[in-house]
């Protein structure tokens, strides 16, 4: 009898050990937004990079969690003295997930595709200065620029610049084929996306075997899922009011990071009356940023007065240009010919910062006579109506791309700001390589868009993550939109 009990204990122990081993080989990460598709080169939604960046797709360079740009599919590079030629030496023995070899021809295809006249890349400007891409041999590619571009290696780290294969490029939106440490397994739309470790990965094998991303848009449901331990982590937790409860619970760790996410009241600069600078200025002075941060984000967020991240050493504090002053706002509206106010649209995407912030902003605008009529849109609708269709007066969105002030030089960008002087300044910044000169130009750029009141500048988006205490390697900060699985592991 004693021996039999020992046998049962041994079997149970083995079963428990196997269960724990299996659990520590897997991870379930929740995020609020579901990607509209899975191709980082084909759409603007940050949720695509959240699940695909570094996990499934890789670029010549890549961002680390501290924002540093390091080698990716390019193991090294040589830059010509005039700054016009970059010769990339590629990693060897890299294959795509379908077994085809990744080589210099794929790099040429990817960069030429991104910069082509008919390109649908959401950040086509990243490639504007590429004059030619030449294959030297299978593992060497030369990129020639039309002018020196101080941020070129930085640009190549964006999710929009990942390397894809001509055989699979057209189907990556639903069946992504990359070179990363994880392969795509399944996407159950509205619920989850599954990845598994790539056994043929060219780099170091990640500790996690299987990863599931769950999409939980509702803040109440997000709290319930984390509290019940149905997920191992929630990256970008959407209910900041619940954070103190998790901080007091030893089952969890709370990471409070920052992002590159300039949260703005996007303004259609070509739609009357927002084509009038006085009206845009009136809107800016009608907004109480701190009330929005407190009401929508429960105090998480840093006020901004321009489109630039406050943690960047070249940030200029221009919040004084648009201090909350509703009486001044009313005077400006009267001067612009709108003493009785006007009606416009406020189209909001799903994130809680937008939905909650939108209610607060609508109330603030109402106080000065502006009736902002709210429409809550799903991401696909927002991308179609606002981003692509430019059919909006106002919107709220967080621009999470790293150091993306250059979007203001594109008059076709969705808020349609067309300023030749700013475009020339961005051209000078792209050419500049001296750090002091670049800093001065970035300060000028921030000042121009702040004083033109292109958009309502609200706050830099915070990035709270709730994770189980034993999960290590989650990014605290978001130098780019990414939930990088490659550094995750479980502690005992």
N, C-alpha and C positions, 0 to 999 in steps of 0.2 A: 504494500500500500504506500509506504514511504517512497519507494523507488518510483512507483507510478506517478505520485504527486510531483516528484522531482522532474520526471519526464515531462509532465504537463507544464511545469514552470519553465523548463528549458525551451519547449516548443513555443510557449507564450512569449518568452524573452526574445527568441529569434523573430517571431512575428512582429513584436513591437519594434525591434531594431530595424527590420526590413521596412516597416511602415514609416519610421522616422527617417531612414535613409531616402525613401521615396519622396517624403515631404520636403526634405532638404535639397532635393534635386529639382524641385518645381517652385514656381512663384506665380501668384496672381496679383496683378497690379490694376487698380481702378484709375480711370481718368474720366473727366466730366464729358469731354467732347468726343464724339465718334467721327473719324475721318470720312469725308465724302467719297474719297477713293484712296488708293494706296500708292500712287505715283508721286513722289516728291517733286518731280520735274514738270508736273502737269496741272497743278492747282495751288492756290494761295493758302489753303487752310493749314494752320499750325498743327492741327491734330494728326496730319499725315506724318510730319516729322516726329511727333511724339512717339509713335509706334515704330516707324521705319528707320529713322536716322541712326546710323551706326549699328543698328541691330541687323537689318536686312540689306540696306544700301550703304555704300561708302563712296567717298570722293577722293581726289588726289591728296587733299589735306583734310583735317578734321578738328573740331573743337573738343577740348577737354573740359572738365567740370569747372575749372577756374578761368575759362575763357581763352586759355592758351591755344594757339594754332600749332599743330604737330603733324608729322607725316602720316599719311593714310595709305592709299594705294600707291602713292609715290613715296619711295623710301628716302629719296634725296632729290635735290635739284641744284642746278647751276644757273646763275643769273648773269647776263652779259653786263659789261661795264656801263652801257648806255641805258640799262634797265628795260630794254625792249624785247629781250628774248629769255624765256624760261625753258630750260631743258630738264625734263622730269625723267628720273630713273625709277622705273616701276618695280614694285615687289614682284618676286618670281613665283611661279607655280600657283598663280591665283586662278581659280575657276569660278564661274557663275554657278548658281544653284542647280541649273539644268545640266551641268557637266561640261559646258563649253568653256574654253580657255579665255581669260580676260587678258588682253594685250593692248599695245599701242593703238591698234585700229579701233578698238572700242572707245578709247579715250578721244580719239579724233572724231568718231561718230557722235559721241555724247556732246562734246563742245560745239561742233558744227551744228548739230541739231538744236542746241539751246540758243544759238545766236542767229539761226536762220530767219529769213524774212517772215516766214509763216510760223515761227515758233510760238507755242502756247505757254512757254515757261513764264510763270508769274513774276520772276525777277530777271527778265531778259537783260536789264541794264547791267547785270553783273558781267556779262560777256561782250558788252558793246565795244570794248577796246581791243578785242582779239581780232587781229588782221589775218592770221593764218595759223593752221595747226598741221604740222608735218610729222609723219612717222619716220623716225630715223632707223629703228629696227623694232623687233617685237616688244622689247622692254624699254624703249626710249622714245619719247615724243617731245617735239619742240613746239612751243607756243610763242608766236611772234605778236607783239602788241603794236597798235598804231601810235601809242604814246605811253610814256612811263605811267604805271599805275601802282601807287604805293600800297594799295590794299589788295593786290591781286591774289596773294596766297590766302588772305583772309576771305576773299570772295569765293575761292575754290573750296572753302570749308562749309559753305552753306548747303543745306539739304537740296536746294535747287540745282546744285552743281554735281550731284552724284553721278557715277559712271554706270551706264546701262548698256545693254547689248542690242544690236540691231534686230536680232532674232526675237527678242521679247519686249522691246520698248513699247510696242503698241498695245500690249496686253497687261502691262505692269499695274494699271489702275485696279484690276481685279485679281490678277495672279502675278504678284511681284516676284521678279527674279533678280536677285542682287548678288553681291560677293561677300556679304557680311557673315557674322558669326552665327546668325540664326536664319533658318529657312521658314518661309510661310507655309502654314498647314491648312488653316481654315478661317473663314470670316463669316460669322453668323450675324448678319446686319441687325442692328438694334440691340445686340447683346454682347458679343465678345469676338476677339480675334486671337488665334492661337499660333504660336511659333515654337520651333524645336531647334535644338543645337545642330549646327552644320558640322557634320563629322569630317568634312573635307576642307575646313576653314584654314586659310593660309597663315593666320596668326595664332596667338595663344588661345587655347580653348577656354571658353567661359565656364564657371562653376555650375551654373544653372542649366539643366537639361531642357526643361519645358517651361514655357512662359505663356500665360494667358492675360490678355488685356480685357478688362470689363469696362463697359461704357455705362456710367451712372450719372445722368444729367441732373437729377433732382437732389438738392442739398439735403433734404430730410432722409431720402433713401441712402445718400452717401454716408451720413452719420450712422444709420442703422447697420449698413454693411460693414463698416469698420468696427463698430462696437461689438458686433456679433462675430468678428474675426472671419467673416466670409471672404475677405480679401486680405492679402498680406501687407499691402500698402495702398494708399490713395495719394497719387501725385497731383499736386495742385488742388488740394482739398477745398471744396467750394462753400463750406459753411464755417467761416472763421469764428463765428460766435460759439462754436463747440470746442474750440482748441483748448481752453482751460480745463475742460473735463478730461481730455486725453493727456494733458500734461500731468494731471494728478493720478493717472492710472499707470502702474508699473508695467502693464502689458505692452505699452506703446512708447515710441519715441516720436518727438515732434521736431521737425526741421522747418525753420522759418528762413527761407532764402529770398533772394531778389531775382528779378528777371530783366530781360531787355525789353519788357513790355510797356511801351508808352501807351497808356490808356487815354484816348482822346475822344472828344465830341466831334466826330468827323462831320465836316461841313462841305456841302456841294458848292464850290466856288463859282460855278457857272450858272447855277440856278438862282433866279431872282427870288428873294431880295439879297441872297448871300453873295451875289456878285458885287455888292456894295460893301467896301471895307468898313464903313461906319456901322453897318448892321452886324458884321462879324465881331467888331469890337464891342458892340452893345451886348451881344450874346456872351462874350468872354467875361464881361464885368457883371453879368447876371448870375454867374456860377460861383457858388461857395464850395471850393474844393474840399475843405476839411469836413464839411457836412456830408459830402458824398463819401469820403474815406471812412468817416465814422459810421454813417448810416448803412452803406452798402458793404463795406469791408471790415467793419468793427475795429477800425483804427489801423488796419494793415495797409500800408501804402505810403509813398513819399510824394508830396505835391511837386508838380513840374510846371514850368512856364514855357516850355519849348519841347521839340521832339528829340530828346536826347536823354540817355540814362544818367541819373544823378551819381551813380558809382563810377562813371567814366571820368578819368582825371581831367578831361577837356570839357566837362559839363560847365555851363554858365547858368547861374540861378537868375532866371528872368521872370519869376512868378510875380514880381512887382508890376510888370506890364499889364497884368490882368487880375488885379486884386478885386475881391468881391465888393461891388459898389452899385447896388440896384438903382440908386437915384441917378448916377452917371449913365447907367444903361438906358434909363428912360429918356434922358436928355439926348443921348446919341441917336436913339430911335426917332425922336421928334425931328432932329436935325436931318436925318436921312429920309424924312417924309412918312414916317410910320408912327405918328404920335398915338394912334389908336391901336398899335400893334399889328400883328398879322398871324396867319395860321400856316403851319408847316407840318411835315411828317418827321417822326422820330422812329426809325426802323431799327429794332434791336435784335441782335443774334442771341443764341441761347445762354452764354455764360452768365453766372449770377452777378458778376460785376456790372454787366450791361443791363440785365433785367432790373436788378435792384437800383443801380445807379440811374437808370432811365426814369424811374418813378420820381426820384428826388430831383433830377434835373428838370423834368417836365413841370414840377411844382415851382421850382425856382424861376423858370422862364415865364410861367403864368403870372408871377408877381410883377413882372415888368411889361406884361401885355402880349407875350408871345404864346400862342396856343400850339404846343407841340403834341400832335396826335400820335399816340404810341401804336406801333404795330410790332407784335412779337413774331419773329421769323425763325424758322429752323435754318441750320447752316446752309443747306443747299439753296434755300430761298434767298438768304442774305447774299450769297455769292452771285446768284443770278440777277437779283434786283439791284443790289447796292454796288457790289464790287465790279461786276461786269456791265450791268445795265445802267449804272449811274442814275437810277430812278429813286432819288431820295432827297430830302432836305437836310436832315441831320441823322446821325447814327452814333453808336458808341462801340468802339472796338479797341482791343489792345494789340498794338503792333509789336510782335515778339521777335522779329528778325533782328539780328545783331547790328548795331550802329547803322540804321537804315535811313538816315536823314536824306540820302540821295533820292528817295522816292519823290521828294518835292521838286526834283528837276524833270520829272516826267509829266508833261501836261495832260497825258491820256490816263494817268493814274486816277483812281475812282473819285478822289475829291477835286480833281481837275484844277490844280493850281498852276498857272502859266505865267512865270516870271523869268524873262530872258536873262536878267541880271543874276538871279539865283542859279540858273542853268550854267552860266559862264563861270560862276564861283565854284560850282561842283566840278566843272571841267578842270579848273585850276587845282582843286583838291585832289582829283584823281591823278594828276600829273605829279603832284608834290611828293617828295620822298623825305625831305628834311622834317624831323619831328616838330621843331619850333614853328616852321611855316605851316605845317598841317594843323597844329593847334590853333594858330591865329585864324586860319581859314574856317575851321570848324566853329570857332566863336562867332565869326561873321555870319555864317550860315544859320546858326541858332538864333541870332538876333534878328535876322531878316524875317524869318517865318513867324517869330514871336510878335514882331511889330507890324506884320501884315495880318495877324490874327487869322492865319489860314484855317486853323482848327481851334477848338477849345481844348487846351492842354490841362488834363485832370491830374493824373498821378501815375507813378511807376508801379506796375503791378507786383505785389508780393507773391511769393510762391510757397505756401505752407504744404508740407507733406506729412502725413501720418503713416507710420509704419510699425509693424510688430518689432518688439525690442531686439529680436535676434537677427533681423535682416540688415545686412551691412552693404554699403556701397551705393545707396541711393544718392543722386545728385541733390545737394542742398540748394544751389543756385541754378539758374537757367541761362547760361550764356547763349544758348540757342534752344529752341523748343525740342526737347528730347527726353525720353525716359530710357536711358542707356542701360541695357541689361548686362552688358559685357563685364561689368565690375561687381555684380551682385554675388553675394554668398550668404550662407546661414552660419551663425555661431551656435555652439551647443547650449 
